[in-house]
Each structure stands twice: as C-alpha cells, then as structure tokens.
Amino acid sequence: MIKKFLPCILVTLTLYASQETFHVKEAEAVTYKVKVLTNNNEHNDGTAVALSRSGKLITAFHVIDDYKSIKLIANSGKEYNATIGKISVKNDLAFLHINVKDISYAHFTEQKKLGERVYVLSSDNLLLSANIAQLKATGIMLNLDTKSGTSGGGVFDKENKLIAILLREDILHDTSFAVSVSQLHSITEPYSVRIDKKSIALIKNYDTSYCHDKTELTIWNKLAKSHNLKVQELHALFLGLCIKVGHHDLTTDQAQLIFENSRKRVLRK
C-alpha cells in the first residue's frame, strides 16, 4: 500500500513546494522604514525598497516631499541618513541613496498578469497579500486596503521579484494603486523641480480634456452612485475644478494640485 500511494504523495509535495516560493525573509532584507522630518517639523512615515547593492532605493515621492531630513531603518534596526536623488512628480516616485557598499536588493520584473497573487510588505513587517484586480497603463490595481506607512513599499510576485511600488489607496473601495517598475525610467527630474511646481500660477495651461475623457467619466459616473461621503466629496471637487479651469479661474496644474492635496486629506479622515 505504501508503494502504491508514494508517487501521489511525491507529486503533491512537489506541487505544494512549487506554489509556496515567496520568502518573507527575502522581502524583509530589501525593505526599509522611511522616517521623514518635514520643513514644518511634521513627521511622515513610509516604506522604501533597495534596488542596488550600493544603496539606491525607491519610495513614493509624497512620502519624502518637503523634507528636512530622511532616515532609513533596515529590518535589522540599523539606521541610515538618506539623501534624495531624482524624482518623478507625475508618477509619485523618488530615488533615495544611503552610504553603504553591500546590501541586499530587490530584483524586478515587468511580467505580471490579471488575477496574479502578489505580496506587499510594509516597513513594520505587516505582510499583506492580494490579487491584481486591474492592469493599467502605468501600474496595477490591487484588491487591497492599505494602511498609513505602507506607501513606497514593494509589491512582489511569488518568486520575490519586485513588480510595482505601492503608492496609495484608491477612491474605489478597498483597492490600492501601485506603479509598475516599468515606470522607473521616468524618474529623471531633479528635486529642485518641486520648487518650480509652486510657481504654477505663471503657467497658462487651461487644458480640460481630462474632464471629458471617456474612461475617467465612466469611473466617475459609477462613483457618483456611491453612498460613501468621501467619494461624493471628491466627485464634487472634480466637477467644480473642471468648471473653474474652464472659466480660466485656475490653471490645469493648479486644479491638479488642489485635487491631489484634497484627496490625501479626505482619504486620511
């Protein structure tokens, strides 16, 4: 009887082993807590992922924006002073650098598929798993409700390959957006560009095409039926800003800045 069932047992064990290939320890080794002191002496927390042996890391730009100092804390508890490298305001990404010679770093892949099981590790070692709910041009939607401090964390596939960087909870209920590693090439702006963004009143750009985009409108029309007051507040703001830009009371960039700041405030309530 033992010989009869032995092949079945071996096949079962082999299949199980092939599925359980994600290793938390590997993710921990490349994940860092981000501690930011802003120019207003406020504290921001986030997560970063190491991309190279020599201390290059990636995080969400909104985590480190308006920084006075940035510290990174490894899983071992070791702390590093970090400097900011190039950024991408549009994709909400920023490179960080620490003075090291040899650290563990994530290997990434652009391969991903709808429904794929992925893993997110926050800087305080909260392991979350989710499925890719939607593939977008610049990233992925996850059926995942995130928490504060997770922004900038890595989204890993079952083989511990980095496929995206978690950015924010989306206004769609219980979903989150992560930007694909394919967008790392967009991180080309010096941090000084942020100062220029504050002078957007000088930019005479009144583009309202986003107000009439069919994809955007389809999403907003669905959200308009929601009983969630946060969603209703953001929808009302979207409609109002479209009118303001159309009347040239605000530039497109000013409207975008207002919406993004308001979105962060509303979702933190």
Summary of the structure (lengths in Angstrom):
residues: 269
radius of gyration: 21.1
end to end distance: 62.4
largest distance: 82.8
contacts: 815
relative contact order: 0.12
helix: 33%
strand: 29%
